[in-house]
Amino acid sequence: MATYRGRERCRERIHALAGSAADDESLQREAVVELRRAIGFDRWCWSLADPDTLVPGNGMADHDYGPSLPRALELEYSGHDVGTKAAIARRRTSSGSLRTDTGGDLARSPRWEEVLGPVGIGDVAAVACRDSFGCWGWVELYRDRSDHAFADVDVELLGLLGPALGTALRRRVTVRPAAEGSATVPPPGVLVLDADLGLVSQTAAARAWTAAMPGAAMFAHWGMLHAVVYPVATLARGGDVDRAHAMLPAGDGTWIRIEAAPLEGDGASQVAVTVRAGSPGETSDLVCRARGLTRREREVAALLLAGLGTEDVTRRLHISRYTLQDHLKSIFAKLGVHSRTELVAALTATSH
């Protein structure tokens, strides 16, 4: 366990790193190095989040349960596990440990009992990278079963770092220019999964979409679909259809929407997962949130994107023209635009 001064140095270095111009991967890897010095752990995972649904998307990891990741995600998002990423993201304090959440009986966690424990993982400490605009990811740290559990001061340190890491990840959600030749949006793809979330069938478009997702080669090596498919399918199968979706940035400038719904009739035990380009409204809300727009400012931006004029916006939101102008000034400043036309262009440029 690090000394008080060691933990303070960790805080200072990670806060400086969070405010730097480091890219996503550099930020994550350097932060893990600092955390390992201060806390100590054997394995780790850092996944990014859809702040609307708290579903993990892209990520980086150094652990050895990759082939069992689909089952771990299925168990975690089934609604029957404890100390889950979504639960930690909703807490008043943004960190926790599995040992504490299970009252010292790790076997109370199905994902530990079935996936983590068998590969030698003992306690898990996690922090939601969360600021006032949402949760943008999680850091999970694993200790071996032969090691001591994470101490309260370890979990406390993670909680103190959560807001800075959340803001750092949020500010790195950028408006990327559309890839050349991408004006024609590919058609949606559909995957059908069985009751155990195994692939039954898929369209050619679905195969193309999933091959374009970040990390596709790694997941294919593990013999699985992209990791984001499993939590959305689990949520849909469990009846939580409102949360059974996620937005995922692709490497070519596009935003991908993954959504799931249970099938009816003869396929009642199956789940359909649709993969498609994010619509302007879906991508613009995410980008506005990432740029620090307040909830009211996001409402204004959404109405302008829908084509409403000044009178319609003021009437819909029950605000005056002067209040609307104040909102617009703030929106323009945060998005770096100077007119409504530029605003609409900036927001729609993220979706195709």
C-alpha positions as CSV (number, residue, x, y, z in Angstrom):
1,M,0.0,0.0,0.0
2,A,1.3,3.4,-0.9
3,T,2.0,6.1,1.7
4,Y,-0.2,9.2,2.0
5,R,2.4,11.1,0.1
6,G,2.4,8.4,-2.6
7,R,-1.3,8.7,-3.0
8,E,-1.1,12.5,-3.2
9,R,1.6,12.2,-5.9
10,C,-0.7,9.9,-7.8
11,R,-3.6,12.4,-7.6
12,E,-1.4,15.2,-8.8
13,R,0.1,13.3,-11.7
14,I,-3.3,11.9,-12.9
15,H,-4.9,15.4,-12.6
16,A,-2.0,16.8,-14.7
17,L,-2.4,14.0,-17.2
18,A,-6.1,14.5,-17.5
19,G,-5.6,18.1,-18.3
20,S,-2.9,17.4,-20.9
21,A,-3.2,17.0,-24.7
22,A,-2.5,13.2,-24.5
23,D,-4.6,11.1,-26.7
24,D,-7.0,8.4,-25.4
25,E,-4.6,5.5,-25.4
26,S,-1.7,7.5,-23.9
27,L,-4.0,8.9,-21.2
28,Q,-5.3,5.5,-20.2
29,R,-1.9,3.7,-20.2
30,E,-0.1,6.4,-18.3
31,A,-2.9,6.7,-15.7
32,V,-2.7,2.9,-15.2
33,V,1.0,3.2,-14.5
34,E,0.4,5.8,-11.9
35,L,-2.5,3.9,-10.3
36,R,-0.3,0.7,-10.1
37,R,2.4,2.6,-8.3
38,A,-0.1,4.0,-5.7
39,I,-2.5,1.1,-5.3
40,G,-1.0,-2.1,-6.7
41,F,-2.9,-4.6,-8.8
42,D,-2.2,-7.5,-11.2
43,R,-4.6,-7.0,-14.0
44,W,-6.9,-4.2,-15.3
45,C,-9.6,-3.1,-17.7
46,W,-10.6,0.3,-18.9
47,S,-13.8,0.5,-20.9
48,L,-15.5,3.6,-22.3
49,A,-19.2,4.2,-21.8
50,D,-22.3,5.4,-23.5
51,P,-23.3,8.0,-20.9
52,D,-27.0,7.7,-21.8
53,T,-27.3,3.9,-21.2
54,L,-24.2,3.1,-19.1
55,V,-23.3,0.4,-21.6
56,P,-19.6,-0.2,-22.2
57,G,-18.2,0.1,-25.7
58,N,-14.6,0.4,-26.7
59,G,-11.8,-0.3,-24.2
60,M,-8.3,-1.4,-23.3
61,A,-7.4,-4.2,-21.0
62,D,-4.6,-6.4,-19.6
63,H,-6.3,-9.5,-18.2
64,D,-6.7,-13.2,-19.2
65,Y,-10.4,-13.8,-19.3
66,G,-10.9,-12.4,-22.8
67,P,-12.6,-15.5,-24.3
68,S,-15.1,-15.5,-21.4
69,L,-15.8,-11.7,-21.7
70,P,-19.2,-12.3,-23.4
71,R,-20.4,-14.4,-20.4
72,A,-19.0,-11.8,-17.9
73,L,-20.9,-9.0,-19.6
74,E,-24.0,-11.1,-19.8
75,L,-23.9,-11.8,-16.1
76,E,-23.1,-8.2,-15.2
77,Y,-26.0,-6.8,-17.2
78,S,-28.5,-9.5,-16.2
79,G,-29.7,-7.5,-13.2
80,H,-28.7,-10.2,-10.8
81,D,-25.0,-9.2,-10.1
82,V,-23.5,-6.9,-7.5
83,G,-20.9,-4.2,-7.8
84,T,-21.6,-3.7,-11.5
85,K,-20.2,-0.9,-13.6
86,A,-23.7,0.6,-14.1
87,A,-24.3,0.5,-10.3
88,I,-21.0,2.2,-9.5
89,A,-21.8,4.9,-12.1
90,R,-25.0,5.7,-10.2
91,R,-23.5,5.9,-6.8
92,R,-23.0,9.2,-4.9
93,T,-19.3,8.2,-4.7
94,S,-18.0,6.8,-7.9
95,S,-15.9,4.0,-6.7
96,G,-16.2,0.6,-4.9
97,S,-14.7,-2.8,-4.4
98,L,-16.3,-6.2,-5.0
99,R,-15.1,-7.4,-1.6
100,T,-17.1,-4.6,0.1
101,D,-20.2,-5.0,-2.2
102,T,-20.4,-8.7,-1.5
103,G,-19.8,-8.3,2.2
104,G,-16.6,-10.3,1.9
105,D,-18.3,-13.3,0.1
106,L,-17.1,-12.8,-3.5
107,A,-19.2,-15.8,-4.6
108,R,-22.3,-13.6,-4.2
109,S,-21.2,-12.1,-7.6
110,P,-22.2,-14.5,-10.4
111,R,-19.5,-13.0,-12.7
112,W,-16.8,-13.6,-10.1
113,E,-18.0,-17.1,-9.4
114,E,-18.2,-18.1,-13.0
115,V,-15.6,-16.0,-14.8
116,L,-13.2,-14.0,-12.7
117,G,-12.5,-16.4,-9.9
118,P,-11.6,-19.4,-12.1
119,V,-8.8,-17.4,-13.7
120,G,-7.3,-16.5,-10.3
121,I,-8.8,-13.0,-9.8
122,G,-9.7,-12.1,-6.3
123,D,-10.9,-8.6,-5.3
124,V,-11.9,-6.0,-7.9
125,A,-11.8,-2.3,-7.4
126,A,-13.5,0.0,-9.8
127,V,-14.2,3.7,-10.5
128,A,-16.7,5.3,-12.7
129,C,-15.0,8.1,-14.8
130,R,-17.9,10.4,-14.2
131,D,-18.3,14.2,-14.2
132,S,-21.4,16.4,-14.1
133,F,-22.2,15.6,-17.7
134,G,-22.3,11.8,-17.3
135,C,-20.2,8.6,-17.0
136,W,-17.7,8.2,-19.8
137,G,-16.0,5.0,-18.8
138,W,-14.8,2.8,-16.0
139,V,-11.4,1.6,-14.7
140,E,-11.5,-1.9,-13.1
141,L,-8.4,-3.1,-11.2
142,Y,-8.0,-6.8,-10.3
143,R,-5.9,-8.4,-7.6
144,D,-5.0,-12.1,-7.6
145,R,-6.9,-14.4,-5.2
146,S,-3.7,-14.8,-3.1
147,D,-3.4,-11.0,-2.6
148,H,-5.0,-8.8,0.0
149,A,-8.3,-7.2,-0.8
150,F,-8.3,-3.5,-1.8
151,A,-8.1,-1.2,1.2
152,D,-10.6,1.5,1.9
153,V,-7.9,4.1,1.1
154,D,-7.4,2.5,-2.3
155,V,-11.1,2.8,-3.1
156,E,-11.2,6.3,-1.7
157,L,-8.3,7.4,-4.0
158,L,-10.1,6.0,-7.0
159,G,-13.2,7.9,-6.1
160,L,-11.2,11.2,-5.9
161,L,-9.9,10.6,-9.4
162,G,-13.2,9.7,-11.0
163,P,-14.3,13.3,-11.9
164,A,-11.0,14.3,-13.4
165,L,-10.8,11.1,-15.5
166,G,-14.5,11.5,-16.5
167,T,-13.8,15.1,-17.7
168,A,-10.7,13.9,-19.5
169,L,-12.6,11.2,-21.4
170,R,-15.5,13.5,-22.2
171,R,-13.3,16.2,-23.7
172,R,-11.7,13.5,-26.0
173,V,-15.1,12.7,-27.5
174,T,-14.4,14.9,-30.6
175,V,-16.4,15.9,-33.7
176,R,-14.5,13.9,-36.3
177,P,-14.8,14.9,-40.0
178,A,-16.6,12.3,-42.1
179,A,-14.4,9.9,-44.0
180,E,-13.9,10.7,-47.6
181,G,-16.6,8.9,-49.7
182,S,-18.8,8.3,-46.7
183,A,-21.7,10.4,-47.9
184,T,-23.6,7.2,-48.7
185,V,-24.6,5.7,-45.4
186,P,-24.3,1.8,-45.4
187,P,-27.6,0.0,-44.8
188,P,-28.4,-1.3,-41.3
189,G,-27.2,-4.8,-40.4
190,V,-29.0,-7.3,-38.3
191,L,-27.7,-10.1,-36.1
192,V,-29.9,-12.8,-34.5
193,L,-28.7,-14.3,-31.2
194,D,-30.0,-17.3,-29.4
195,A,-31.0,-17.7,-25.8
196,D,-27.3,-18.0,-24.8
197,L,-26.3,-15.0,-26.9
198,G,-24.7,-17.1,-29.5
199,L,-24.8,-16.0,-33.1
200,V,-27.6,-17.7,-35.1
201,S,-27.4,-15.7,-38.3
202,Q,-26.5,-12.2,-39.6
203,T,-26.9,-10.1,-42.7
204,A,-23.9,-9.2,-44.9
205,A,-24.3,-5.6,-43.8
206,A,-24.0,-6.7,-40.1
207,R,-20.8,-8.5,-40.9
208,A,-19.4,-5.4,-42.6
209,W,-20.5,-3.1,-39.7
210,T,-18.9,-5.3,-37.0
211,A,-15.7,-5.8,-39.0
212,A,-15.4,-2.0,-39.0
213,M,-15.8,-1.6,-35.2
214,P,-12.7,-0.8,-33.1
215,G,-11.1,-3.9,-31.7
216,A,-12.8,-6.2,-34.2
217,A,-9.6,-8.2,-34.8
218,M,-9.1,-8.8,-31.1
219,F,-12.7,-9.9,-30.5
220,A,-12.6,-12.2,-33.6
221,H,-9.4,-13.8,-32.2
222,W,-11.3,-14.5,-29.1
223,G,-14.2,-16.1,-31.1
224,M,-16.8,-13.5,-30.1
225,L,-18.8,-10.6,-31.5
226,H,-17.9,-7.0,-30.5
227,A,-18.2,-6.7,-26.7
228,V,-20.9,-4.0,-26.9
229,V,-23.3,-6.6,-28.4
230,Y,-23.6,-8.6,-25.2
231,P,-24.7,-6.0,-22.7
232,V,-27.3,-4.5,-25.1
233,A,-28.6,-8.0,-26.0
234,T,-28.8,-8.9,-22.3
235,L,-30.7,-5.8,-21.4
236,A,-33.2,-6.4,-24.2
237,R,-33.7,-10.0,-23.2
238,G,-34.3,-8.9,-19.6
239,G,-37.0,-6.5,-20.7
240,D,-34.9,-3.3,-20.3
241,V,-35.4,-2.3,-23.9
242,D,-35.1,1.5,-23.2
243,R,-31.4,0.9,-22.2
244,A,-30.6,-1.7,-24.8
245,H,-28.6,0.4,-27.1
246,A,-25.2,2.2,-27.3
247,M,-23.4,4.7,-29.5
248,L,-19.9,3.6,-30.6
249,P,-17.3,5.8,-32.4
250,A,-15.7,4.0,-35.3
251,G,-12.2,4.7,-36.6
252,D,-13.3,6.3,-39.9
253,G,-15.2,9.2,-38.4
254,T,-18.6,7.5,-38.3
255,W,-20.8,6.9,-35.2
256,I,-22.4,3.5,-34.9
257,R,-25.6,2.8,-33.1
258,I,-26.1,-0.7,-31.7
259,E,-29.6,-1.6,-30.4
260,A,-31.3,-4.8,-29.4
261,A,-34.9,-6.1,-29.1
262,P,-36.4,-9.5,-28.2
263,L,-38.0,-11.4,-31.0
264,E,-41.6,-12.6,-30.9
265,G,-43.4,-15.7,-32.1
266,D,-41.3,-18.8,-33.0
267,G,-38.1,-16.8,-32.2
268,A,-39.3,-15.7,-28.7
269,S,-36.1,-16.9,-27.1
270,Q,-33.9,-15.0,-29.5
271,V,-32.7,-11.4,-29.7
272,A,-32.3,-9.2,-32.8
273,V,-29.4,-6.8,-32.7
274,T,-29.4,-3.9,-35.2
275,V,-26.2,-2.1,-36.2
276,R,-26.5,1.1,-38.1
277,A,-25.2,4.6,-38.6
278,G,-26.2,7.0,-35.8
279,S,-28.8,9.5,-36.8
280,P,-28.0,13.3,-36.6
281,G,-30.1,13.6,-33.5
282,E,-28.4,10.6,-31.7
283,T,-24.9,11.8,-32.5
284,S,-25.5,15.4,-31.9
285,D,-26.9,14.8,-28.4
286,L,-23.8,12.8,-27.5
287,V,-21.4,15.5,-29.0
288,C,-23.3,18.3,-27.2
289,R,-23.0,16.5,-23.9
290,A,-19.3,15.9,-24.5
291,R,-18.8,19.5,-25.2
292,G,-20.3,20.5,-21.9
293,L,-23.7,21.8,-23.0
294,T,-26.3,21.9,-20.2
295,R,-29.5,19.9,-20.4
296,R,-31.4,23.0,-21.5
297,E,-28.7,23.9,-24.1
298,R,-29.0,20.4,-25.5
299,E,-32.7,20.7,-25.8
300,V,-32.3,24.0,-27.7
301,A,-29.7,22.4,-30.0
302,A,-32.0,19.4,-30.7
303,L,-34.9,21.7,-31.7
304,L,-32.7,23.8,-34.0
305,L,-31.4,20.6,-35.6
306,A,-35.0,19.5,-36.1
307,G,-35.6,22.7,-38.1
308,L,-37.6,24.8,-35.6
309,G,-37.4,28.5,-35.8
310,T,-37.1,31.0,-32.9
311,E,-40.8,31.3,-32.1
312,D,-41.3,27.6,-32.2
313,V,-38.3,27.0,-29.9
314,T,-39.4,29.6,-27.3
315,R,-42.9,28.3,-27.3
316,R,-41.9,24.7,-27.0
317,L,-39.5,25.4,-24.1
318,H,-41.6,28.1,-22.5
319,I,-38.7,30.6,-22.5
320,S,-38.3,34.2,-23.8
321,R,-36.4,35.3,-26.9
322,Y,-33.8,36.9,-24.7
323,T,-33.3,33.6,-22.8
324,L,-33.0,31.8,-26.1
325,Q,-30.3,34.2,-27.3
326,D,-28.4,33.6,-24.1
327,H,-28.5,29.9,-24.6
328,L,-27.4,30.3,-28.2
329,K,-24.4,32.4,-27.2
330,S,-23.3,29.7,-24.8
331,I,-23.9,26.9,-27.3
332,F,-21.9,28.7,-30.0
333,A,-19.0,29.3,-27.7
334,K,-18.9,25.7,-26.5
335,L,-19.1,24.2,-30.0
336,G,-16.9,26.8,-31.7
337,V,-19.5,28.0,-34.2
338,H,-20.9,31.4,-35.0
339,S,-24.3,30.9,-36.4
340,R,-27.2,28.5,-36.4
341,T,-26.2,27.3,-39.9
342,E,-22.7,26.4,-38.6
343,L,-24.3,24.8,-35.5
344,V,-26.4,22.4,-37.6
345,A,-23.5,21.7,-39.9
346,A,-21.2,20.9,-37.0
347,L,-23.7,18.5,-35.4
348,T,-24.8,16.7,-38.6
349,A,-21.1,16.2,-39.7
350,T,-20.7,13.6,-36.9
351,S,-23.2,11.1,-38.2
352,H,-22.1,10.3,-41.8
